[in-house]
Amino acid sequence: MFMLARRLRRRGFTVHAFSYPSVRADLSANAARLARFLDALDAATVHLVGHSLGGILIRALFHYHPDRKPGRIVTLATPHGGSRVALQLSRHAFWRWAMGKSVAQLLAGAAQEWPAPPREIGAICGTRSIGLGRLLYRGLPRPNDGLLTVKESAYPAAREHLVLPVSHTGMMFSRTAAGQVADFLAAGKFRK
């Protein structure tokens, strides 16, 4: 997230990066960590940006710890609708272990039962079909970002969706994606 954070700082945002142990802790434990991290920030408004599973963690935060400061949310390549690749890999013991507890909770459908966070939400999906997911799961339908289909990363509760020609990982390095994140955080809408 370094490049994205740097670009958001250049657009005038104060950025605090949060890391979490997705393999050894489940979403509820990581949501508790995130709540403590956010509670320590000295800010009246706190926007949240999550890439991939980070977007699900933001939703877990609002499910388990709903009293939050105002702000907007942007998810980037987040498996809101699950992940065919992760589901396929979870059939093998090694990959279940490697993906860890947070992904296991996602695959069990926990996030599907959570209400939408009461915030303006923007979801960015990618269509550059490059990545490890395509190598590990050859039947991934298009359009996809190399790991998730656009349908999997769209979020029905989002105020706006945006599809960009970027890969799952490449989204974090994309100048265009960073600009769109900044626009949504500032005004509640993506630049068309």
N, C-alpha and C positions, 0 to 999 in steps of 0.2 A: 504494500500500500504506500510505499515511500514516494513514488512519483506522483500518485494521486494527491497525497497529503501536501506535497511541495507545490503542486499546481493550485490547490485550494488556498494555500497560504498566500500565494501570489495574487489571488482574487480577493484577498482581505479577510479570509476566515482564520480564526484561531483553531488549530487542529490538535487534538489529543488522540493518539493511536492506542487502541486497546488490543492486547493479545490474550488468547485464551487456549487452554489445553483441550482441544476438541476430541482427542483420542482417549484420554484417561478420565474425562469428566463429561457428564451428559449436559443437555441443554439447560435444565433447571439449575444445576450447579454453576454453569457458566453464566447464566442470567443473573444469579445472585452476585457473582463477581463483578459483572458489568454494572449492576445497580449500585454497588459500593463505589466503584470507580467514578460513575457519573455523579453520585451524591457528593463526592469530594470536590467537584468542579465548582469554581466560583463564577457562575454565569447564570443569567436569568433565562436565556434561551439556549437550548442544546439540540442541535440537529444531529441526526445519526445517519451514517453511510456504511453499508455493509456489502462486502463482496462475497459471493457464493454462500457458504454456510453462515457467514456473518449476517446476512439478511435474515436468515431464519433465527439466529440468535437475537436479533433486534425484536422480532415478533415474540420470542420466548420472554424477553425482558418485559414487554407489555402484558403478557399473559400472567407471569408470576409476580411482577412488581409494577402494577399499572400506574401508580402515582409518580408521574414524571414531569419535569419541566417542559414548557411548550417548545415546539420545534418541528421541523419537517424530517421526513425519512426518504432516503434513496437507496434502493437495492440494485446491485449490479450482478447479473448472472447468478441469481439466487434460485435454488430449486424449490420454489413455492409449490409447484405441482409434483414434487418428488423427482426422482432421477432414475431413468432406465439403466444407465450405466452402473450406478451404485447398487441398484437392486440386483442386477446381473452379477456383479462382483461379490455381493454379500452371500452368494451361494457357496463360496469357497472360504474355508476357515481362515486362511492367511489374510484375505482381503477384509473379512469381517473384523479381524484384529487390527489391521492397518488403518481402516477407516475409523474405528473407535466408537465410543459411546454416543457422541452427539449425532453422528450419521445414523447409528442404529436407531436412535429415538426418532429421527426424521423418517427413516424407512418404515418404522412401526406406525406412522401416520399421526403422530402427536400434533404436529403443526396444523393439520387439516381441521382439527377440532377447536383451535384457538380463534377467538374473535379478532377482527382486524384492529390494529392499534388505532386509537382515535386521533389520527394525525393525517396531514396531507402526505400522500405516499407517491413516489415516482419509481417506476421499475424500468431498468434498462436491460435489454436482451441483446445477445450477439448472434451474428449469422456467418462468421468466418469459421468454417468447419475444419479447424486445425487443432489437434491436441491429443493427449493420451487417451481420452475417452473413445475416440474413433478407432484407436489401435486395439483397445481392450474390448470394445463392443462394436462390431462391424455393422450391425443393423440399425444404427442410430438414425432415425428419420431426419430429413431436412425440412426446414432450415434448422441448423444447430450451430452452437459455438465451439464444437469440438468435444463438449462434455454434456451439455444440456440442450434440449430442443427449445425453440422459442416458446412453445406451448408450456413447457415445464418451468421456464423462468418468468413467464407472465404472472401477474398477481391480480386476480379479479377485483380485489378491494382497492387497487391503486387508482389514484386520481388520473394519472397519465402513464402511458407506456411509450417506450421509445426503442426502436430496433436499429442497431448500428452494425456496420460490417466489420466487427472485431471478434476475436476469439475469446474464449473463457478467461484465459490468463492475460491475453493482450489488452483486455478491457481496462486493467489497472494501469497500463502504460499509455493508453490512448489520450492524446491531447483533446480530441473531440469529446470523448466520454467525460473527462474532467471538466470541460467547459459546460457540458450539459448538466452535470451534477451541481456545479456552482450556480447555474441559472435556476435550477429547480429549488435549491436551498434558499436562494434570494427571493424568488417570486412565486414559487409554487407551480411552475410550469416549465416544460422543456422548450428550448428554442427550436422552432420548426424550420 
